[in-house]
Amino acid sequence: MAELDTKDREKLDKEKFAYVDKSGEGHLPIPDEAHVRNAIARFNQTEFESASAKEAARKKILAAAERHGIEVAQDDNIRKPATG
């Protein structure tokens, strides 16, 4: 996967991140297939400010996976709704 350096990361629209925290920093970039796969793998390693933020990010990653034709197993952790 091509790494995003700081300059390229800052150029991305906030909508290209699964999660944007209160300070405006984007987490889990999802601009392309490789990054979506990485976001799926790192989802449970990411700290979120709230359960609702985690749930919104989960849904955004799953939608991006669908757009890119990435199959996500039904038993994958990202399929489980975020709680508390």
mmCIF file of the N, C-alpha and C atoms, coordinates in Angstrom:
data_MODEL
# 
_entry.id   MODEL 
# 
loop_
_atom_site.group_PDB 
_atom_site.id 
_atom_site.type_symbol 
_atom_site.label_atom_id 
_atom_site.label_alt_id 
_atom_site.label_comp_id 
_atom_site.label_asym_id 
_atom_site.label_entity_id 
_atom_site.label_seq_id 
_atom_site.pdbx_PDB_ins_code 
_atom_site.Cartn_x 
_atom_site.Cartn_y 
_atom_site.Cartn_z 
_atom_site.occupancy 
_atom_site.B_iso_or_equiv 
_atom_site.pdbx_formal_charge 
_atom_site.auth_seq_id 
_atom_site.auth_comp_id 
_atom_site.auth_asym_id 
_atom_site.auth_atom_id 
_atom_site.pdbx_PDB_model_num 
ATOM 1   N N  . MET A 1 1  ? 0.840   -1.175  0.000  1.00 0.00 ? 1  MET A N  1 
ATOM 2   C CA . MET A 1 1  ? 0.000   0.000   0.000  1.00 0.00 ? 1  MET A CA 1 
ATOM 3   C C  . MET A 1 1  ? 0.883   1.234   0.000  1.00 0.00 ? 1  MET A C  1 
ATOM 4   N N  . ALA A 1 2  ? 0.508   2.204   -0.799 1.00 0.00 ? 2  ALA A N  1 
ATOM 5   C CA . ALA A 1 2  ? 1.231   3.464   -0.821 1.00 0.00 ? 2  ALA A CA 1 
ATOM 6   C C  . ALA A 1 2  ? 0.941   4.216   0.475  1.00 0.00 ? 2  ALA A C  1 
ATOM 7   N N  . GLU A 1 3  ? 1.993   4.659   1.113  1.00 0.00 ? 3  GLU A N  1 
ATOM 8   C CA . GLU A 1 3  ? 1.825   5.403   2.363  1.00 0.00 ? 3  GLU A CA 1 
ATOM 9   C C  . GLU A 1 3  ? 1.467   6.844   2.039  1.00 0.00 ? 3  GLU A C  1 
ATOM 10  N N  . LEU A 1 4  ? 0.664   7.439   2.866  1.00 0.00 ? 4  LEU A N  1 
ATOM 11  C CA . LEU A 1 4  ? 0.348   8.859   2.739  1.00 0.00 ? 4  LEU A CA 1 
ATOM 12  C C  . LEU A 1 4  ? 1.334   9.636   3.597  1.00 0.00 ? 4  LEU A C  1 
ATOM 13  N N  . ASP A 1 5  ? 2.138   10.488  2.949  1.00 0.00 ? 5  ASP A N  1 
ATOM 14  C CA . ASP A 1 5  ? 3.007   11.327  3.762  1.00 0.00 ? 5  ASP A CA 1 
ATOM 15  C C  . ASP A 1 5  ? 2.156   12.478  4.301  1.00 0.00 ? 5  ASP A C  1 
ATOM 16  N N  . THR A 1 6  ? 2.722   13.261  5.180  1.00 0.00 ? 6  THR A N  1 
ATOM 17  C CA . THR A 1 6  ? 1.966   14.329  5.842  1.00 0.00 ? 6  THR A CA 1 
ATOM 18  C C  . THR A 1 6  ? 1.341   15.277  4.832  1.00 0.00 ? 6  THR A C  1 
ATOM 19  N N  . LYS A 1 7  ? 2.086   15.638  3.809  1.00 0.00 ? 7  LYS A N  1 
ATOM 20  C CA . LYS A 1 7  ? 1.591   16.577  2.801  1.00 0.00 ? 7  LYS A CA 1 
ATOM 21  C C  . LYS A 1 7  ? 0.376   15.998  2.060  1.00 0.00 ? 7  LYS A C  1 
ATOM 22  N N  . ASP A 1 8  ? 0.494   14.737  1.622  1.00 0.00 ? 8  ASP A N  1 
ATOM 23  C CA . ASP A 1 8  ? -0.613  14.104  0.913  1.00 0.00 ? 8  ASP A CA 1 
ATOM 24  C C  . ASP A 1 8  ? -1.818  13.897  1.824  1.00 0.00 ? 8  ASP A C  1 
ATOM 25  N N  . ARG A 1 9  ? -1.562  13.546  3.085  1.00 0.00 ? 9  ARG A N  1 
ATOM 26  C CA . ARG A 1 9  ? -2.634  13.326  4.048  1.00 0.00 ? 9  ARG A CA 1 
ATOM 27  C C  . ARG A 1 9  ? -3.416  14.621  4.281  1.00 0.00 ? 9  ARG A C  1 
ATOM 28  N N  . GLU A 1 10 ? -2.704  15.729  4.362  1.00 0.00 ? 10 GLU A N  1 
ATOM 29  C CA . GLU A 1 10 ? -3.348  17.017  4.597  1.00 0.00 ? 10 GLU A CA 1 
ATOM 30  C C  . GLU A 1 10 ? -4.166  17.477  3.393  1.00 0.00 ? 10 GLU A C  1 
ATOM 31  N N  . LYS A 1 11 ? -3.846  16.991  2.206  1.00 0.00 ? 11 LYS A N  1 
ATOM 32  C CA . LYS A 1 11 ? -4.583  17.342  0.993  1.00 0.00 ? 11 LYS A CA 1 
ATOM 33  C C  . LYS A 1 11 ? -5.922  16.613  0.886  1.00 0.00 ? 11 LYS A C  1 
ATOM 34  N N  . LEU A 1 12 ? -6.047  15.485  1.575  1.00 0.00 ? 12 LEU A N  1 
ATOM 35  C CA . LEU A 1 12 ? -7.281  14.703  1.493  1.00 0.00 ? 12 LEU A CA 1 
ATOM 36  C C  . LEU A 1 12 ? -8.455  15.460  2.105  1.00 0.00 ? 12 LEU A C  1 
ATOM 37  N N  . ASP A 1 13 ? -9.593  15.401  1.414  1.00 0.00 ? 13 ASP A N  1 
ATOM 38  C CA . ASP A 1 13 ? -10.824 15.941  1.983  1.00 0.00 ? 13 ASP A CA 1 
ATOM 39  C C  . ASP A 1 13 ? -11.161 15.140  3.230  1.00 0.00 ? 13 ASP A C  1 
ATOM 40  N N  . LYS A 1 14 ? -11.765 15.780  4.181  1.00 0.00 ? 14 LYS A N  1 
ATOM 41  C CA . LYS A 1 14 ? -12.135 15.092  5.433  1.00 0.00 ? 14 LYS A CA 1 
ATOM 42  C C  . LYS A 1 14 ? -13.083 13.930  5.168  1.00 0.00 ? 14 LYS A C  1 
ATOM 43  N N  . GLU A 1 15 ? -13.841 13.985  4.076  1.00 0.00 ? 15 GLU A N  1 
ATOM 44  C CA . GLU A 1 15 ? -14.748 12.882  3.760  1.00 0.00 ? 15 GLU A CA 1 
ATOM 45  C C  . GLU A 1 15 ? -14.005 11.617  3.338  1.00 0.00 ? 15 GLU A C  1 
ATOM 46  N N  . LYS A 1 16 ? -12.708 11.729  3.086  1.00 0.00 ? 16 LYS A N  1 
ATOM 47  C CA . LYS A 1 16 ? -11.886 10.572  2.704  1.00 0.00 ? 16 LYS A CA 1 
ATOM 48  C C  . LYS A 1 16 ? -11.304 9.864   3.928  1.00 0.00 ? 16 LYS A C  1 
ATOM 49  N N  . PHE A 1 17 ? -11.763 10.238  5.109  1.00 0.00 ? 17 PHE A N  1 
ATOM 50  C CA . PHE A 1 17 ? -11.369 9.583   6.349  1.00 0.00 ? 17 PHE A CA 1 
ATOM 51  C C  . PHE A 1 17 ? -12.613 8.958   6.966  1.00 0.00 ? 17 PHE A C  1 
ATOM 52  N N  . ALA A 1 18 ? -12.449 7.798   7.561  1.00 0.00 ? 18 ALA A N  1 
ATOM 53  C CA . ALA A 1 18 ? -13.576 7.161   8.229  1.00 0.00 ? 18 ALA A CA 1 
ATOM 54  C C  . ALA A 1 18 ? -13.956 7.925   9.491  1.00 0.00 ? 18 ALA A C  1 
ATOM 55  N N  . TYR A 1 19 ? -12.978 8.595   10.086 1.00 0.00 ? 19 TYR A N  1 
ATOM 56  C CA . TYR A 1 19 ? -13.221 9.268   11.366 1.00 0.00 ? 19 TYR A CA 1 
ATOM 57  C C  . TYR A 1 19 ? -12.412 10.560  11.424 1.00 0.00 ? 19 TYR A C  1 
ATOM 58  N N  . VAL A 1 20 ? -13.071 11.634  11.791 1.00 0.00 ? 20 VAL A N  1 
ATOM 59  C CA . VAL A 1 20 ? -12.414 12.924  12.017 1.00 0.00 ? 20 VAL A CA 1 
ATOM 60  C C  . VAL A 1 20 ? -12.729 13.320  13.453 1.00 0.00 ? 20 VAL A C  1 
ATOM 61  N N  . ASP A 1 21 ? -11.676 13.506  14.263 1.00 0.00 ? 21 ASP A N  1 
ATOM 62  C CA . ASP A 1 21 ? -11.903 13.823  15.674 1.00 0.00 ? 21 ASP A CA 1 
ATOM 63  C C  . ASP A 1 21 ? -12.285 15.286  15.869 1.00 0.00 ? 21 ASP A C  1 
ATOM 64  N N  . LYS A 1 22 ? -12.556 15.658  17.121 1.00 0.00 ? 22 LYS A N  1 
ATOM 65  C CA . LYS A 1 22 ? -13.008 17.016  17.438 1.00 0.00 ? 22 LYS A CA 1 
ATOM 66  C C  . LYS A 1 22 ? -12.019 18.095  17.014 1.00 0.00 ? 22 LYS A C  1 
ATOM 67  N N  . SER A 1 23 ? -10.733 17.754  17.012 1.00 0.00 ? 23 SER A N  1 
ATOM 68  C CA . SER A 1 23 ? -9.724  18.742  16.624 1.00 0.00 ? 23 SER A CA 1 
ATOM 69  C C  . SER A 1 23 ? -9.548  18.823  15.111 1.00 0.00 ? 23 SER A C  1 
ATOM 70  N N  . GLY A 1 24 ? -10.295 18.001  14.368 1.00 0.00 ? 24 GLY A N  1 
ATOM 71  C CA . GLY A 1 24 ? -10.234 18.050  12.913 1.00 0.00 ? 24 GLY A CA 1 
ATOM 72  C C  . GLY A 1 24 ? -9.215  17.109  12.291 1.00 0.00 ? 24 GLY A C  1 
ATOM 73  N N  . GLU A 1 25 ? -8.580  16.268  13.115 1.00 0.00 ? 25 GLU A N  1 
ATOM 74  C CA . GLU A 1 25 ? -7.598  15.333  12.589 1.00 0.00 ? 25 GLU A CA 1 
ATOM 75  C C  . GLU A 1 25 ? -8.299  14.101  12.037 1.00 0.00 ? 25 GLU A C  1 
ATOM 76  N N  . GLY A 1 26 ? -7.937  13.730  10.808 1.00 0.00 ? 26 GLY A N  1 
ATOM 77  C CA . GLY A 1 26 ? -8.525  12.565  10.169 1.00 0.00 ? 26 GLY A CA 1 
ATOM 78  C C  . GLY A 1 26 ? -7.824  11.281  10.582 1.00 0.00 ? 26 GLY A C  1 
ATOM 79  N N  . HIS A 1 27 ? -8.610  10.240  10.777 1.00 0.00 ? 27 HIS A N  1 
ATOM 80  C CA . HIS A 1 27 ? -8.093  8.917   11.134 1.00 0.00 ? 27 HIS A CA 1 
ATOM 81  C C  . HIS A 1 27 ? -8.697  7.898   10.163 1.00 0.00 ? 27 HIS A C  1 
ATOM 82  N N  . LEU A 1 28 ? -7.971  6.841   9.910  1.00 0.00 ? 28 LEU A N  1 
ATOM 83  C CA . LEU A 1 28 ? -8.417  5.765   9.035  1.00 0.00 ? 28 LEU A CA 1 
ATOM 84  C C  . LEU A 1 28 ? -8.786  6.289   7.640  1.00 0.00 ? 28 LEU A C  1 
ATOM 85  N N  . PRO A 1 29 ? -7.771  6.724   6.877  1.00 0.00 ? 29 PRO A N  1 
ATOM 86  C CA . PRO A 1 29 ? -8.054  7.200   5.516  1.00 0.00 ? 29 PRO A CA 1 
ATOM 87  C C  . PRO A 1 29 ? -8.637  6.078   4.664  1.00 0.00 ? 29 PRO A C  1 
ATOM 88  N N  . ILE A 1 30 ? -9.596  6.450   3.813  1.00 0.00 ? 30 ILE A N  1 
ATOM 89  C CA . ILE A 1 30 ? -10.260 5.467   2.951  1.00 0.00 ? 30 ILE A CA 1 
ATOM 90  C C  . ILE A 1 30 ? -10.390 5.979   1.503  1.00 0.00 ? 30 ILE A C  1 
ATOM 91  N N  . PRO A 1 31 ? -9.316  6.553   0.944  1.00 0.00 ? 31 PRO A N  1 
ATOM 92  C CA . PRO A 1 31 ? -9.429  7.105   -0.412 1.00 0.00 ? 31 PRO A CA 1 
ATOM 93  C C  . PRO A 1 31 ? -9.375  6.068   -1.530 1.00 0.00 ? 31 PRO A C  1 
ATOM 94  N N  . ASP A 1 32 ? -8.894  4.868   -1.229 1.00 0.00 ? 32 ASP A N  1 
ATOM 95  C CA . ASP A 1 32 ? -8.752  3.851   -2.264 1.00 0.00 ? 32 ASP A CA 1 
ATOM 96  C C  . ASP A 1 32 ? -8.836  2.463   -1.632 1.00 0.00 ? 32 ASP A C  1 
ATOM 97  N N  . GLU A 1 33 ? -8.818  1.450   -2.476 1.00 0.00 ? 33 GLU A N  1 
ATOM 98  C CA . GLU A 1 33 ? -9.001  0.075   -2.002 1.00 0.00 ? 33 GLU A CA 1 
ATOM 99  C C  . GLU A 1 33 ? -7.971  -0.327  -0.952 1.00 0.00 ? 33 GLU A C  1 
ATOM 100 N N  . ALA A 1 34 ? -6.709  -0.015  -1.202 1.00 0.00 ? 34 ALA A N  1 
ATOM 101 C CA . ALA A 1 34 ? -5.657  -0.414  -0.259 1.00 0.00 ? 34 ALA A CA 1 
ATOM 102 C C  . ALA A 1 34 ? -5.866  0.217   1.112  1.00 0.00 ? 34 ALA A C  1 
ATOM 103 N N  . HIS A 1 35 ? -6.256  1.490   1.133  1.00 0.00 ? 35 HIS A N  1 
ATOM 104 C CA . HIS A 1 35 ? -6.474  2.162   2.409  1.00 0.00 ? 35 HIS A CA 1 
ATOM 105 C C  . HIS A 1 35 ? -7.738  1.660   3.106  1.00 0.00 ? 35 HIS A C  1 
ATOM 106 N N  . VAL A 1 36 ? -8.746  1.298   2.339  1.00 0.00 ? 36 VAL A N  1 
ATOM 107 C CA . VAL A 1 36 ? -9.957  0.731   2.944  1.00 0.00 ? 36 VAL A CA 1 
ATOM 108 C C  . VAL A 1 36 ? -9.614  -0.583  3.632  1.00 0.00 ? 36 VAL A C  1 
ATOM 109 N N  . ARG A 1 37 ? -8.839  -1.418  2.959  1.00 0.00 ? 37 ARG A N  1 
ATOM 110 C CA . ARG A 1 37 ? -8.425  -2.686  3.575  1.00 0.00 ? 37 ARG A CA 1 
ATOM 111 C C  . ARG A 1 37 ? -7.644  -2.430  4.869  1.00 0.00 ? 37 ARG A C  1 
ATOM 112 N N  . ASN A 1 38 ? -6.788  -1.434  4.845  1.00 0.00 ? 38 ASN A N  1 
ATOM 113 C CA . ASN A 1 38 ? -6.011  -1.089  6.031  1.00 0.00 ? 38 ASN A CA 1 
ATOM 114 C C  . ASN A 1 38 ? -6.924  -0.560  7.146  1.00 0.00 ? 38 ASN A C  1 
ATOM 115 N N  . ALA A 1 39 ? -7.918  0.243   6.780  1.00 0.00 ? 39 ALA A N  1 
ATOM 116 C CA . ALA A 1 39 ? -8.861  0.772   7.778  1.00 0.00 ? 39 ALA A CA 1 
ATOM 117 C C  . ALA A 1 39 ? -9.638  -0.366  8.436  1.00 0.00 ? 39 ALA A C  1 
ATOM 118 N N  . ILE A 1 40 ? -10.016 -1.372  7.648  1.00 0.00 ? 40 ILE A N  1 
ATOM 119 C CA . ILE A 1 40 ? -10.716 -2.532  8.204  1.00 0.00 ? 40 ILE A CA 1 
ATOM 120 C C  . ILE A 1 40 ? -9.825  -3.231  9.219  1.00 0.00 ? 40 ILE A C  1 
ATOM 121 N N  . ALA A 1 41 ? -8.562  -3.410  8.857  1.00 0.00 ? 41 ALA A N  1 
ATOM 122 C CA . ALA A 1 41 ? -7.620  -4.116  9.733  1.00 0.00 ? 41 ALA A CA 1 
ATOM 123 C C  . ALA A 1 41 ? -7.322  -3.330  11.012 1.00 0.00 ? 41 ALA A C  1 
ATOM 124 N N  . ARG A 1 42 ? -7.317  -2.016  10.930 1.00 0.00 ? 42 ARG A N  1 
ATOM 125 C CA . ARG A 1 42 ? -6.923  -1.182  12.071 1.00 0.00 ? 42 ARG A CA 1 
ATOM 126 C C  . ARG A 1 42 ? -8.089  -0.602  12.861 1.00 0.00 ? 42 ARG A C  1 
ATOM 127 N N  . PHE A 1 43 ? -9.290  -0.882  12.433 1.00 0.00 ? 43 PHE A N  1 
ATOM 128 C CA . PHE A 1 43 ? -10.468 -0.300  13.072 1.00 0.00 ? 43 PHE A CA 1 
ATOM 129 C C  . PHE A 1 43 ? -10.470 -0.486  14.584 1.00 0.00 ? 43 PHE A C  1 
ATOM 130 N N  . ASN A 1 44 ? -10.248 -1.703  15.054 1.00 0.00 ? 44 ASN A N  1 
ATOM 131 C CA . ASN A 1 44 ? -10.297 -1.972  16.494 1.00 0.00 ? 44 ASN A CA 1 
ATOM 132 C C  . ASN A 1 44 ? -9.063  -1.506  17.246 1.00 0.00 ? 44 ASN A C  1 
ATOM 133 N N  . GLN A 1 45 ? -8.069  -0.973  16.533 1.00 0.00 ? 45 GLN A N  1 
ATOM 134 C CA . GLN A 1 45 ? -6.876  -0.429  17.174 1.00 0.00 ? 45 GLN A CA 1 
ATOM 135 C C  . GLN A 1 45 ? -6.971  1.086   17.322 1.00 0.00 ? 45 GLN A C  1 
ATOM 136 N N  . THR A 1 46 ? -8.041  1.654   16.804 1.00 0.00 ? 46 THR A N  1 
ATOM 137 C CA . THR A 1 46 ? -8.214  3.110   16.800 1.00 0.00 ? 46 THR A CA 1 
ATOM 138 C C  . THR A 1 46 ? -9.042  3.542   17.996 1.00 0.00 ? 46 THR A C  1 
ATOM 139 N N  . GLU A 1 47 ? -8.626  4.632   18.624 1.00 0.00 ? 47 GLU A N  1 
ATOM 140 C CA . GLU A 1 47 ? -9.391  5.192   19.742 1.00 0.00 ? 47 GLU A CA 1 
ATOM 141 C C  . GLU A 1 47 ? -10.363 6.226   19.193 1.00 0.00 ? 47 GLU A C  1 
ATOM 142 N N  . PHE A 1 48 ? -11.595 6.139   19.631 1.00 0.00 ? 48 PHE A N  1 
ATOM 143 C CA . PHE A 1 48 ? -12.640 7.050   19.202 1.00 0.00 ? 48 PHE A CA 1 
ATOM 144 C C  . PHE A 1 48 ? -13.113 7.858   20.401 1.00 0.00 ? 48 PHE A C  1 
ATOM 145 N N  . GLU A 1 49 ? -13.658 9.039   20.140 1.00 0.00 ? 49 GLU A N  1 
ATOM 146 C CA . GLU A 1 49 ? -14.121 9.913   21.214 1.00 0.00 ? 49 GLU A CA 1 
ATOM 147 C C  . GLU A 1 49 ? -15.445 9.444   21.821 1.00 0.00 ? 49 GLU A C  1 
ATOM 148 N N  . SER A 1 50 ? -16.186 8.644   21.068 1.00 0.00 ? 50 SER A N  1 
ATOM 149 C CA . SER A 1 50 ? -17.465 8.156   21.581 1.00 0.00 ? 50 SER A CA 1 
ATOM 150 C C  . SER A 1 50 ? -17.879 6.904   20.812 1.00 0.00 ? 50 SER A C  1 
ATOM 151 N N  . ALA A 1 51 ? -18.843 6.199   21.364 1.00 0.00 ? 51 ALA A N  1 
ATOM 152 C CA . ALA A 1 51 ? -19.381 5.016   20.684 1.00 0.00 ? 51 ALA A CA 1 
ATOM 153 C C  . ALA A 1 51 ? -20.077 5.423   19.385 1.00 0.00 ? 51 ALA A C  1 
ATOM 154 N N  . SER A 1 52 ? -20.715 6.585   19.381 1.00 0.00 ? 52 SER A N  1 
ATOM 155 C CA . SER A 1 52 ? -21.403 7.030   18.164 1.00 0.00 ? 52 SER A CA 1 
ATOM 156 C C  . SER A 1 52 ? -20.399 7.377   17.063 1.00 0.00 ? 52 SER A C  1 
ATOM 157 N N  . ALA A 1 53 ? -19.248 7.931   17.431 1.00 0.00 ? 53 ALA A N  1 
ATOM 158 C CA . ALA A 1 53 ? -18.202 8.225   16.439 1.00 0.00 ? 53 ALA A CA 1 
ATOM 159 C C  . ALA A 1 53 ? -17.636 6.925   15.876 1.00 0.00 ? 53 ALA A C  1 
ATOM 160 N N  . LYS A 1 54 ? -17.470 5.928   16.739 1.00 0.00 ? 54 LYS A N  1 
ATOM 161 C CA . LYS A 1 54 ? -16.965 4.626   16.297 1.00 0.00 ? 54 LYS A CA 1 
ATOM 162 C C  . LYS A 1 54 ? -17.970 3.965   15.358 1.00 0.00 ? 54 LYS A C  1 
ATOM 163 N N  . GLU A 1 55 ? -19.239 4.044   15.686 1.00 0.00 ? 55 GLU A N  1 
ATOM 164 C CA . GLU A 1 55 ? -20.275 3.443   14.855 1.00 0.00 ? 55 GLU A CA 1 
ATOM 165 C C  . GLU A 1 55 ? -20.346 4.136   13.486 1.00 0.00 ? 55 GLU A C  1 
ATOM 166 N N  . ALA A 1 56 ? -20.246 5.452   13.476 1.00 0.00 ? 56 ALA A N  1 
ATOM 167 C CA . ALA A 1 56 ? -20.276 6.187   12.207 1.00 0.00 ? 56 ALA A CA 1 
ATOM 168 C C  . ALA A 1 56 ? -19.070 5.797   11.340 1.00 0.00 ? 56 ALA A C  1 
ATOM 169 N N  . ALA A 1 57 ? -17.901 5.660   11.949 1.00 0.00 ? 57 ALA A N  1 
ATOM 170 C CA . ALA A 1 57 ? -16.698 5.261   11.216 1.00 0.00 ? 57 ALA A CA 1 
ATOM 171 C C  . ALA A 1 57 ? -16.857 3.844   10.679 1.00 0.00 ? 57 ALA A C  1 
ATOM 172 N N  . ARG A 1 58 ? -17.411 2.966   11.471 1.00 0.00 ? 58 ARG A N  1 
ATOM 173 C CA . ARG A 1 58 ? -17.631 1.579   11.050 1.00 0.00 ? 58 ARG A CA 1 
ATOM 174 C C  . ARG A 1 58 ? -18.505 1.533   9.805  1.00 0.00 ? 58 ARG A C  1 
ATOM 175 N N  . LYS A 1 59 ? -19.592 2.283   9.819  1.00 0.00 ? 59 LYS A N  1 
ATOM 176 C CA . LYS A 1 59 ? -20.500 2.317   8.680  1.00 0.00 ? 59 LYS A CA 1 
ATOM 177 C C  . LYS A 1 59 ? -19.826 2.910   7.445  1.00 0.00 ? 59 LYS A C  1 
ATOM 178 N N  . LYS A 1 60 ? -19.019 3.934   7.650  1.00 0.00 ? 60 LYS A N  1 
ATOM 179 C CA . LYS A 1 60 ? -18.327 4.577   6.537  1.00 0.00 ? 60 LYS A CA 1 
ATOM 180 C C  . LYS A 1 60 ? -17.305 3.628   5.905  1.00 0.00 ? 60 LYS A C  1 
ATOM 181 N N  . ILE A 1 61 ? -16.600 2.866   6.727  1.00 0.00 ? 61 ILE A N  1 
ATOM 182 C CA . ILE A 1 61 ? -15.626 1.896   6.215  1.00 0.00 ? 61 ILE A CA 1 
ATOM 183 C C  . ILE A 1 61 ? -16.346 0.798   5.437  1.00 0.00 ? 61 ILE A C  1 
ATOM 184 N N  . LEU A 1 62 ? -17.443 0.295   5.972  1.00 0.00 ? 62 LEU A N  1 
ATOM 185 C CA . LEU A 1 62 ? -18.197 -0.754  5.268  1.00 0.00 ? 62 LEU A CA 1 
ATOM 186 C C  . LEU A 1 62 ? -18.748 -0.244  3.940  1.00 0.00 ? 62 LEU A C  1 
ATOM 187 N N  . ALA A 1 63 ? -19.214 0.985   3.896  1.00 0.00 ? 63 ALA A N  1 
ATOM 188 C CA . ALA A 1 63 ? -19.707 1.564   2.644  1.00 0.00 ? 63 ALA A CA 1 
ATOM 189 C C  . ALA A 1 63 ? -18.564 1.704   1.633  1.00 0.00 ? 63 ALA A C  1 
ATOM 190 N N  . ALA A 1 64 ? -17.392 2.126   2.113  1.00 0.00 ? 64 ALA A N  1 
ATOM 191 C CA . ALA A 1 64 ? -16.232 2.249   1.222  1.00 0.00 ? 64 ALA A CA 1 
ATOM 192 C C  . ALA A 1 64 ? -15.801 0.880   0.708  1.00 0.00 ? 64 ALA A C  1 
ATOM 193 N N  . ALA A 1 65 ? -15.862 -0.123  1.570  1.00 0.00 ? 65 ALA A N  1 
ATOM 194 C CA . ALA A 1 65 ? -15.522 -1.483  1.149  1.00 0.00 ? 65 ALA A CA 1 
ATOM 195 C C  . ALA A 1 65 ? -16.460 -1.934  0.035  1.00 0.00 ? 65 ALA A C  1 
ATOM 196 N N  . GLU A 1 66 ? -17.730 -1.664  0.188  1.00 0.00 ? 66 GLU A N  1 
ATOM 197 C CA . GLU A 1 66 ? -18.711 -2.048  -0.825 1.00 0.00 ? 66 GLU A CA 1 
ATOM 198 C C  . GLU A 1 66 ? -18.427 -1.330  -2.151 1.00 0.00 ? 66 GLU A C  1 
ATOM 199 N N  . ARG A 1 67 ? -18.133 -0.031  -2.086 1.00 0.00 ? 67 ARG A N  1 
ATOM 200 C CA . ARG A 1 67 ? -17.825 0.741   -3.299 1.00 0.00 ? 67 ARG A CA 1 
ATOM 201 C C  . ARG A 1 67 ? -16.621 0.182   -4.046 1.00 0.00 ? 67 ARG A C  1 
ATOM 202 N N  . HIS A 1 68 ? -15.653 -0.328  -3.288 1.00 0.00 ? 68 HIS A N  1 
ATOM 203 C CA . HIS A 1 68 ? -14.417 -0.840  -3.886 1.00 0.00 ? 68 HIS A CA 1 
ATOM 204 C C  . HIS A 1 68 ? -14.472 -2.345  -4.146 1.00 0.00 ? 68 HIS A C  1 
ATOM 205 N N  . GLY A 1 69 ? -15.622 -2.955  -3.915 1.00 0.00 ? 69 GLY A N  1 
ATOM 206 C CA . GLY A 1 69 ? -15.774 -4.374  -4.191 1.00 0.00 ? 69 GLY A CA 1 
ATOM 207 C C  . GLY A 1 69 ? -15.013 -5.280  -3.232 1.00 0.00 ? 69 GLY A C  1 
ATOM 208 N N  . ILE A 1 70 ? -14.802 -4.802  -2.013 1.00 0.00 ? 70 ILE A N  1 
ATOM 209 C CA . ILE A 1 70 ? -14.088 -5.578  -0.998 1.00 0.00 ? 70 ILE A CA 1 
ATOM 210 C C  . ILE A 1 70 ? -15.110 -6.377  -0.201 1.00 0.00 ? 70 ILE A C  1 
ATOM 211 N N  . GLU A 1 71 ? -14.942 -7.679  -0.190 1.00 0.00 ? 71 GLU A N  1 
ATOM 212 C CA . GLU A 1 71 ? -15.837 -8.526  0.598  1.00 0.00 ? 71 GLU A CA 1 
ATOM 213 C C  . GLU A 1 71 ? -15.362 -8.547  2.049  1.00 0.00 ? 71 GLU A C  1 
ATOM 214 N N  . VAL A 1 72 ? -16.290 -8.300  2.951  1.00 0.00 ? 72 VAL A N  1 
ATOM 215 C CA . VAL A 1 72 ? -15.994 -8.328  4.384  1.00 0.00 ? 72 VAL A CA 1 
ATOM 216 C C  . VAL A 1 72 ? -16.787 -9.489  4.976  1.00 0.00 ? 72 VAL A C  1 
ATOM 217 N N  . ALA A 1 73 ? -16.086 -10.418 5.589  1.00 0.00 ? 73 ALA A N  1 
ATOM 218 C CA . ALA A 1 73 ? -16.728 -11.598 6.166  1.00 0.00 ? 73 ALA A CA 1 
ATOM 219 C C  . ALA A 1 73 ? -17.773 -11.199 7.200  1.00 0.00 ? 73 ALA A C  1 
ATOM 220 N N  . GLN A 1 74 ? -18.850 -11.955 7.263  1.00 0.00 ? 74 GLN A N  1 
ATOM 221 C CA . GLN A 1 74 ? -19.924 -11.672 8.212  1.00 0.00 ? 74 GLN A CA 1 
ATOM 222 C C  . GLN A 1 74 ? -19.458 -11.729 9.665  1.00 0.00 ? 74 GLN A C  1 
ATOM 223 N N  . ASP A 1 75 ? -18.414 -12.524 9.935  1.00 0.00 ? 75 ASP A N  1 
ATOM 224 C CA . ASP A 1 75 ? -17.916 -12.630 11.309 1.00 0.00 ? 75 ASP A CA 1 
ATOM 225 C C  . ASP A 1 75 ? -16.756 -11.685 11.606 1.00 0.00 ? 75 ASP A C  1 
ATOM 226 N N  . ASP A 1 76 ? -16.415 -10.807 10.654 1.00 0.00 ? 76 ASP A N  1 
ATOM 227 C CA . ASP A 1 76 ? -15.349 -9.830  10.872 1.00 0.00 ? 76 ASP A CA 1 
ATOM 228 C C  . ASP A 1 76 ? -15.788 -8.832  11.949 1.00 0.00 ? 76 ASP A C  1 
ATOM 229 N N  . ASN A 1 77 ? -14.858 -8.417  12.811 1.00 0.00 ? 77 ASN A N  1 
ATOM 230 C CA . ASN A 1 77 ? -15.184 -7.486  13.905 1.00 0.00 ? 77 ASN A CA 1 
ATOM 231 C C  . ASN A 1 77 ? -15.826 -6.193  13.421 1.00 0.00 ? 77 ASN A C  1 
ATOM 232 N N  . ILE A 1 78 ? -15.474 -5.737  12.245 1.00 0.00 ? 78 ILE A N  1 
ATOM 233 C CA . ILE A 1 78 ? -16.031 -4.471  11.763 1.00 0.00 ? 78 ILE A CA 1 
ATOM 234 C C  . ILE A 1 78 ? -17.515 -4.589  11.424 1.00 0.00 ? 78 ILE A C  1 
ATOM 235 N N  . ARG A 1 79 ? -18.001 -5.788  11.309 1.00 0.00 ? 79 ARG A N  1 
ATOM 236 C CA . ARG A 1 79 ? -19.438 -6.014  11.067 1.00 0.00 ? 79 ARG A CA 1 
ATOM 237 C C  . ARG A 1 79 ? -20.274 -5.834  12.330 1.00 0.00 ? 79 ARG A C  1 
ATOM 238 N N  . LYS A 1 80 ? -19.616 -5.886  13.481 1.00 0.00 ? 80 LYS A N  1 
ATOM 239 C CA . LYS A 1 80 ? -20.335 -5.802  14.758 1.00 0.00 ? 80 LYS A CA 1 
ATOM 240 C C  . LYS A 1 80 ? -20.562 -4.339  15.127 1.00 0.00 ? 80 LYS A C  1 
ATOM 241 N N  . PRO A 1 81 ? -21.797 -3.959  15.370 1.00 0.00 ? 81 PRO A N  1 
ATOM 242 C CA . PRO A 1 81 ? -22.073 -2.565  15.749 1.00 0.00 ? 81 PRO A CA 1 
ATOM 243 C C  . PRO A 1 81 ? -21.289 -2.154  16.998 1.00 0.00 ? 81 PRO A C  1 
ATOM 244 N N  . ALA A 1 82 ? -20.837 -0.919  16.985 1.00 0.00 ? 82 ALA A N  1 
ATOM 245 C CA . ALA A 1 82 ? -20.092 -0.379  18.137 1.00 0.00 ? 82 ALA A CA 1 
ATOM 246 C C  . ALA A 1 82 ? -21.047 -0.193  19.306 1.00 0.00 ? 82 ALA A C  1 
ATOM 247 N N  . THR A 1 83 ? -20.561 -0.529  20.479 1.00 0.00 ? 83 THR A N  1 
ATOM 248 C CA . THR A 1 83 ? -21.357 -0.338  21.695 1.00 0.00 ? 83 THR A CA 1 
ATOM 249 C C  . THR A 1 83 ? -20.512 0.343   22.751 1.00 0.00 ? 83 THR A C  1 
ATOM 250 N N  . GLY A 1 84 ? -21.215 1.020   23.670 1.00 0.00 ? 84 GLY A N  1 
ATOM 251 C CA . GLY A 1 84 ? -20.632 1.670   24.821 1.00 0.00 ? 84 GLY A CA 1 
ATOM 252 C C  . GLY A 1 84 ? -19.245 1.920   24.728 1.00 0.00 ? 84 GLY A C  1 
# 
